Amino acid sequence: MAENAKIKLNSVVPHFRHDIYWPSWMYLEIEARRIFQNSQRLLKRDKIDRLQNRPSGAQLLQQSMFGDWNTINEKITATLPAFIRTGDSYFRNAESNVAAMVNAFGLPQLFVTLTFSERWPDFCRTIEHSLQILNSFTAHPQPSQRPLPTDFPWEAVEFYYERIYHFRRFFLSIPSASGYEKLRESVMRFEFQLRQAIHTHMLLWIDRCLSELIQHNYIRADISDPLKEKQLYDLVVAHQIHTCQLHLCGKPPGHNNVNDPCQKGFPQPLSATCYHPPGELRYRYARFKPDDQYVVPYNPQFLLIWRAHINVQYVTSEGLTKYVTKYVSKPEPTSIVNLPTEDHIKSHIQARRIGAMEIMCLLNSKPIIKLSSGVIFLPNSMPELRTLTIRRTHEIERDPENPYYPDSIEKYFNRPQSPLFNNVSYPAYFSQFVLEKRKRRNHRPEDPDASSTSWRDDLDNYVYRKRRLQVTRSLFRRLADGEPFFYALLLEKRAWRSDREILSPSPTYRDQFMSLYSDDYQHIIDQQQLGCHIRELSLAQLYDEIVTIIIETIDIRISDIVASQLHNLRPCRLLQAAYEDNAYDPVLHMGDDQYDAYCTIMHAVNHRRSQENHRLFFITGSAGTGKSFVLSSLERTLTLRHIPFLKLAPTGIAAVNIGGQTIHSALSITTYGGTSKSTSFITSIHRSQDKMDELRTIEIILLDEISMVSSELLSFISAQFSTLHATGRPFGGIMVVAFGDLLQLPPVAGLPVYRSNLWSLFFPLFLTVSRRQREDNAFVKLLDEVRVGNISDESWALLQNLHEQFTMANTIWESTFIVARRDTARSINDFIAQSLSLTPIICPAIDCEGDRILNLSESAKSFKQYTNLPEEVNICIGGRVMFLDNSLISSGISNGTTGVITEILTDEDNPSSIHPIVVFPTENAAHVRRSSQFPR
């Protein structure tokens, strides 16, 4: 079929290649057949079963419904194509291969763009000859006039590929011609403009370094002397002068403002030398006169040989990434797909999109991305996450004890037993050696010191040394991935013979890495802890400076009290910011229980697209076990990986502590009747299309203080996301990670969260080691006993002893008192106000009903008894106040945030009005609020 397609496309009669549908149809037919012939059948079973109890050959086979022969059991297997040659997957694979070449060979020296020219004499003669042949086959020949090259796009492609082939063979590969000595490696990307004009982007690795090239002025950006270099002058003027066009580069013709260049960067500034400005993506080339400011950089040898527009640049480390993503791995534009809505059909088409000219090139075995070095992909997944590829039916029948193809890791573990291979690492093995099923004839060893021409491994493969080192690459692993990261690191750094050897004797791969590289690991830990400690001290010092500035304006008699108040109210997230620096890796500092919980969540995050993956988790533990640390670690990882998530908490204080939102605010939730005790919820998110679209992008919900979420509210949240995603799955099928301790505060109204029908779907992860009080075992024991309500005699004695040593006068201004009745709280507040050395101001409440002011007896009877609003408030400098709503939650002030009164101002226009100045410590600074009061 492929040969038939080539014959028809290259036929003298152009009907097939001019047809709108035939090339695409033929390409898809060939791809479908290739996928069918090269498909792989993979095992789809639970990861634990795959590791510990793999199905045998007999279990993988079943009798066919159409005869007495065997087929693969499709209930426990899935078929996937062995390769995909088009679309985003193809270009992303090419991008990874280029990155592997950069890792292996370093930065390339040159970036070259070659374009097609319709004025090439040889091409024009070819077109004329083709037109003559075409006229001989048609009943109505075209008139004898000069043909337009754009009417022959396929002939142009054929001519261009042939010209590129000879250009590389007789110019790029010849040191004396190219001027850069030896060409070591190259990458070519053949691309088509929207008008189907072909051009090539190249990366070249050469023997000469950049400093030598610059010294010899290898790349020029000036107009040459018309007398001394007339041929070069004509080519530069004809092909290398940029002319601004408003629709192409955003500037009109004749634009000459160097400080406001066009989108292509012209005009360029004048320069006597070639240099790289710090922070810029490109070099600035020598330009001596104003006419040179519009010259596109070129190399004289390239231009004289190619005789068309070229762009030659020195490669910078800053600009390489942009080059690869913009030119090498850029897929076809989405404009070729015109579907009105975002749906699965559009996603599929965009993932497989490819232009017509690319299709015809691939049908003719012409590469659109060509690398001089092949790149081998080496898997580095943990044993329980590794893909198992099933052999074909006849192979399983012949050898039922071995039903799976060995992957690269298994082949590496079974490498030859020769001492030569004892210390060979996983990447080095496949880089230096090749495995073949059959023995070569007349093979000569590449290594003269080798004792034999080949080796046999434990899988009966023949192993030969490669003449040239092979470039390898593996799946990129992040430290945030947890165990998969440390497994890949161990696999690639040392020589192993089995997975058991990699792990033994440690319980986790992280522990194994720490034991093998303890010095390096401890050095990193110490450096990060030192840096974190320095940032903590810096933040604390900045906070103390702010407190000092505030204290300087306060009466000296209570300045110490206010300073103590503000220091004790320092927000916890102020010091947590020290752990959010990019140089701090929380995974390295986790305890075993935290690390296990984190790895479990990250495995689910990495496989969140899978329908069989678990999506609901509950991380719990007593106070101080590090739940917030795990939450912040997950937040950091999701942020770095650009995975959209939503941080929720039931109260304003909890939301501020994690830097998130309250549940009611994020989901626009209110209750029927507007009372806080109601468990009937309504939401307005479905009235706003923007809000619905925003919430649909959320992939993970982090829900803190789950114990304060009622069963009814949890079910309501799940129902809203199910509605948004039009599915009956809990929470719309997105991941939810809940944090909290069910023995802590229950919901204000409604049933506990564990009474919900959804609660049984949450997978619990327990944190058992106390870290906040890890140096005080007696206090940890006391907290655990109080938490479960079973206090021992020893703990009672300890509490009694502390109570006898407690002196109210020493800690009254620094303590928070928890009492059961409002009257008791009012009495304590009055006592504190009286104990301050300054006279308090008593402000009575003013209650209104419409425009009429009520007296206290009326308001107490009508509504006051149903609220916690007092009849009067004592205001004094140094006293604490509490914010009672979430109107300032974006500033770090929420319902329950405590502040300190630092000043009381009197209104000059209205002496009966006073303005207490309240300082609320927040994460960023001390936030000052001003309120109006009317004293008695």
JOPE-V897138 format. One record per helix or strand of 2 or more residues. SS is the DSSP state (H for helix, E for strand). FROM is the first residue (numbers start at 1). LEN is the number of residues. If there is no record, write none. Layout:
[[SS/FROM/LEN] [SS/FROM/LEN]]
This chain:
[[H/2/8] [H/15/4] [H/22/16] [E/39/5] [H/47/6] [H/57/4] [E/61/3] [E/70/3] [E/77/5] [H/87/19] [E/110/6] [H/121/17] [H/149/3] [H/153/20] [H/175/4] [E/183/10] [E/198/9] [H/210/6] [H/230/10] [H/246/4] [H/258/3] [H/290/5] [H/300/7] [E/310/5] [H/317/12] [H/334/3] [H/344/8] [H/356/8] [E/369/3] [E/375/4] [H/383/3] [E/389/2] [H/393/6] [H/408/6] [H/419/3] [H/426/7] [E/433/4] [E/455/2] [E/462/4] [E/471/4] [H/479/3] [H/483/11] [H/499/5] [H/509/8] [H/518/34] [H/559/10] [H/572/9] [H/586/4] [H/592/15] [E/616/5] [H/627/14] [E/645/5] [H/652/7] [E/661/2] [H/663/4] [E/669/3] [H/672/3] [E/681/3] [H/685/3] [H/689/8] [E/700/5] [H/706/3] [H/711/14] [H/730/4] [E/735/6] [H/753/3] [H/759/3] [E/763/4] [H/777/12] [H/793/13] [H/808/4] [H/822/14] [E/841/4] [E/847/3] [E/852/3] [H/856/7] [H/864/3] [E/872/4] [E/880/3] [H/889/3] [E/898/9] [E/913/9] [E/926/9]]
